[in-house]
Amino acid sequence: MTVEWKAAPDARRILVIEDHADLRELLTELLNAEGYTPEACADGRSAIERLDSLDGGWCVILDLHLPHVPGIEILRELRNRAALRDVPVIVTTADPHAMRDAAELNVRLVVKPFDVDDLIAEVRRACA
Amino acid sequence: MSPPPSGRRLVWVVDDSPLDAERARRCLSSDFEVEVFPDGALALERLAAGPHPDVCVVDWMMPGVSGIELCRFVRSPTQQLSHIQLLLLTAQQETAQIVEGLVAGANDFLSKPYADAELRARVQALVRSAALMRRAEDAEGTVRQLLATSPDALLAVDAAGVVTFANPEAERAFARPLREIAGRQVSELLPMVELGQLRGAGETHLSLPDMALGENIYAPVVRVRPPGGGTYTVIALRDVTKRRRQEARRLDFYSILAHDLRSPLSAILLRGDMLMRRRGDTLPADVLSHLHKTQANVASLMAMINEFLDLARFEGMGFVLEREELDLVDLVRTTAEDLRPLAEARQVQLQVAVSGPVGVFGDRGRLGQVVANLIGNAIKFTPAKGTIVAQVAVNGHCVETSVVDDGPGIPADALPTIFERYTRAVGASVPGSGLGLMIVREIVDAHGGSVGVTSTPGHGSRFWFRLPRTEADSRSRPRELRVVNQ
């Protein structure tokens, strides 16, 4: 499947929370190329701090396995804040069984290793 | 109670008449070790000191402590002398008196004058009863001791869900005395055990998820006796607190390790992917081919890491099944549909031969994984133009799901160990099926089912798993198969 390139699909900004440096760089690069405005966090603690400056116009790509604060805690924190309750979240995990309550927490799951098209398609759906 | 050194059983004669006592002694001494007491008081003293006789022949009419009083003393619950058999001798035979003697605790009755042979025969009969009683008491003592020393907490539950028995370990586990456990509904003690649901599942041997009681973690095992003939359920709770903590630490370690391995692999895949997408049309064909193969290898390495972590998880936390009532036929059908594109890509025909629905009580995600693994393997190992048939067949209280292929089959030497954990047949000629089948077995085991395979090299393989089904009527005839989807 190929994804048609769009100049500016959405004004949404995307926060990438990923501890693996190269994956973080890759995701940022990829989202940039797709016309989004990505920012990145390398660990759970800085991600929690970063939540304060987010609003409903953001989308979050979240790795579950993070140093300091696990991804699931960040997700709960996000859903507990009225302003961020409806922010689209894409959880990237290598473990398909990691998030049995994905529906409950209103997240989209992308199982690693993901392919570029699948991830972009998911981001587009989330930001639609 | 212990026999005298002669090995013969001890019999006491308690009679205030020296003539009668001597007659009884002579009559019995050929078969027994006989001791004579001239009055009841002396016999009472000796009862306190022991050793005790198997049988005590007691004259009713005695000055001081009478025969009937001696009987009452021996039978009083505080004395714990119930193993002594009492034969009451009386001068007359009146119903009222016999009744009074038996009520007082005598085992048998003989009126004077008696024939020697009759006294001997009656004492022998009582010695036999004493022996039987001893045996029963020994057996009961052994069972009681076993239950008391059992490292597992044990509960017996009747058909109405009432706890009828609990051993000392159960008292410790629930931190309540026996009187607060027995007689209660099991659901009050273990709200997480749905016995009705378990019985409905038609299973007799169940492993449930760990449960916490107070500070400790217990692994429950439930045996449900089939209905009829006194339905009851036995629940054994093993304290696994320490083991689970160790396992949790190990699992944490595995997950961190797996995550650390997966992140760079994901990055490699993603980079390769981007390279092919952005430069695919400018790269030389041979470079592109190398890139494709690299990607495929990294992907399979990733799959192996995931399987490894899955397996570690099964072994570890006594992994939790999220069970629900589900239609296995529907699950097989949808899983097969998910895999149909893969089958078509490999030019393998995938047939689904099911008629449904068939209810099972299981974890939808995990059972889907089992079906996907078996069909996926079949697709992987069946050459182009081959055929795979997935079937679901009800047989009694079981339902068997099987995946049959006409691929190359599996060598006989690999079959016995194909589902075994950490075992691969020496020189196994089955590539890449290592961890997947172990996971299949773990999942099916956890559902109280079984797995198996039959295979003929050159003619294909048949992998199957059986699960208990939940229909109330589990004795229906095997259902006929109907091909509904080709």
HADDOCK unambig.tbl for C-alpha pairs under 7 A between the chains (distance, minus, plus):
assign (segid A and resid 20 and name CA) (segid B and resid 263 and name CA) 6.20 0.50 0.50
assign (segid A and resid 22 and name CA) (segid B and resid 267 and name CA) 6.26 0.50 0.50
assign (segid A and resid 23 and name CA) (segid B and resid 267 and name CA) 5.09 0.50 0.50
assign (segid A and resid 95 and name CA) (segid B and resid 306 and name CA) 6.80 0.50 0.50
assign (segid A and resid 112 and name CA) (segid B and resid 266 and name CA) 6.50 0.50 0.50
assign (segid A and resid 113 and name CA) (segid B and resid 266 and name CA) 5.05 0.50 0.50
assign (segid A and resid 115 and name CA) (segid B and resid 270 and name CA) 6.76 0.50 0.50
assign (segid A and resid 116 and name CA) (segid B and resid 270 and name CA) 6.77 0.50 0.50
assign (segid A and resid 116 and name CA) (segid B and resid 273 and name CA) 6.84 0.50 0.50
